[in-house]
Amino acid sequence: MYAQLVKSEGSKTREEMSPEEIAFQERIDRGERIEPKEWMPEGYRKTLIRQMGQHAHSEIVGQLPEGNWITRAPTLERKAILLAKVQDEAGHGLYLYSAAETLGISRDELLEQLHSGKMKYSSIFNYPTLTWADIGAVGWLVDGAAIMNQVPLQRTSYGPYARAMIRICKEESFHQRQGYDIMMKMASGTPEQKAMAQDALNRFWYPSLMMFGPSDKDSVHSAQSMAWKIKINTNDELRQKFVDQTVPQAEYLGLTIPDPNLKWNEEKGGHDFSEPDWSEFFAVIAGNGPCNEERLGARVKAWDDGAWFRDGLMAHAEKAASRRHAAE
Amino acid sequence: MAEVANIDRTAFAEWLQRVGDNALILGHRVSEWCGHAPALEEDIALANTALDLIGQCQLWLGLAAEVEGKGRTADQLAFLRDAGAFHNLLLVERPNGDFGVTLMRQFLFDAFHIELLRALVKSTDSRVAEIAAKAEKEVAYHLERSADLVIRLGDGSAESRARMDKALKSLWAYTGEMFLDDAIDQAVAETGIAPLPSSLKAAWEATVNAVLAEATLENPGQAWQHKGGKQGIHSEHLGFLLAEMQFLQRAYPGASW
């Protein structure tokens, strides 16, 4: 999940709603898609911009921890696969920025808010990728958690977002498979490789659980977003589903999930598991994760260093336009 | 015909390494940009270019290993040779510099690469011709993109023009090596496997001159030219590039990834 703690604009009771708002909510309840030019409550628009913007930012910041290993990928094939994956992520960023632009905000404005720290990206990308096995763990766990959230978002109420998700989900499942494939190689490899695989799981397990956001009981913004079908499942539902899916995969790899309390609960038909350390989560969101400074710093530097490039292209476009004008 | 009989395998394998190493080293350099490009579209385009080049390198080095006949694989050639056994041009190992240097390096190489591949499509060795046919389509796009950006940034703002001009001047001294013929080039040319590098120069110059003119950049003309990459005499930069690229294979010998 690439959108965490998305602040939703205030929730209204039916009595407080205007006739337009009631009609809008009824459309959503009937399962209709909302399209860009149609009327929508300001809160719906703002919440979507936050969520889609955060999602887009996560895709582009997410290039960095994986890009960290492109130049050190161990084989030509792994290098090619990782390049393809990171390229997909940049592409996802592009669709999502474009989809967000239909809500009346430009990509430059969204980037400005990312660079100033006003908008966030997923906390997971503030963790370092220290070994090659981390690239496997990112694909397996991080993309796995992202898919868990994004599959239901294919049915989200906003048309451009839902359509972007359909495309993105196809590519994400390939990403998860490549991550798991790296883990399989590592887990069945030399003792050093197996140790790297276990270490990667140890470090990425709880941060992956955090990707779903705080528990429902502490999640103040969920109700309105769910009424608007911007959010389809609760954080806890998705986290539970993720754990239940991942446990047998870890067993198959012969790796141990770093949670002594993890066990099957017959009664609920799911696993019991330990909560991540939420104080760590809030610290990372507040900018104190191991890589916040590097990640945001790298994006700001890329943008600032590239100013001359973007200005140069603009200058050329203006010259070309005035030459065309003069020739007419 | 599938295979050319009367060629020294060592010469042919080394020539294949030259072509494959150019793709590998340039692909590596381009991939260093991942996530750091000046616009999202450029991140996507650079990853795409790097991906094409790594894919081409797999094919060329795979064939090099086959022709060599010593049981090595493309990966072993990429990850277990030291710098002196690499045969890429000095141009492609030049550090990325600013985005202008990266683009200019790409353009100067693409304009050569496309001519080489167009000639290789007609190679007497069908394996070479097949790889070239696939790569040619990709490289035609690389050239279209790099030429377009060189033009737009050359004929852009005062700053973009100054940066592109500086990039051109600093890279120009590494272009001459592309067209030098040595004994290996002679051997593959005699059997019709590949053209002589010198035969590609006129077409390269025509492309470069046309693009530089439109970009309002001055051709540096006659200048000192460095050489040695093809023969394994590299710049200091290659060793660091390889140290990074080969790290896992060197640190964990024999592991399967």
Interface residues (C-beta under 8 A of the other chain):
Chain A: I60 Q63 L64 G67 I70 T71 R72 A73 P74 T75 L76 E77 R78 K79 A80 L83 A84 V86 Q87 A90 G91 G93 L94 Y97 R107 W132 I182 K185 G189 T190 E192 Q193 A298 R299 K301 A302 W303 D305 G306 A307 W308 F309 R310 D311 G312 L313 M314 A315 H316 A317 K319
Chain B: L24 H28 S31 E32 C34 G35 H36 A37 P38 A39 L40 E41 E42 D43 I44 A47 N48 A50 L51 I54 G55 C57 Q58 L61 A74 D75 A78 F79 D98 F99 G100 I151 R152 L153 D155 G156 S157 E159 S160 R161 R163 E244 M245 F247 L248 Q249 Y252 G254 A255 S256 W257
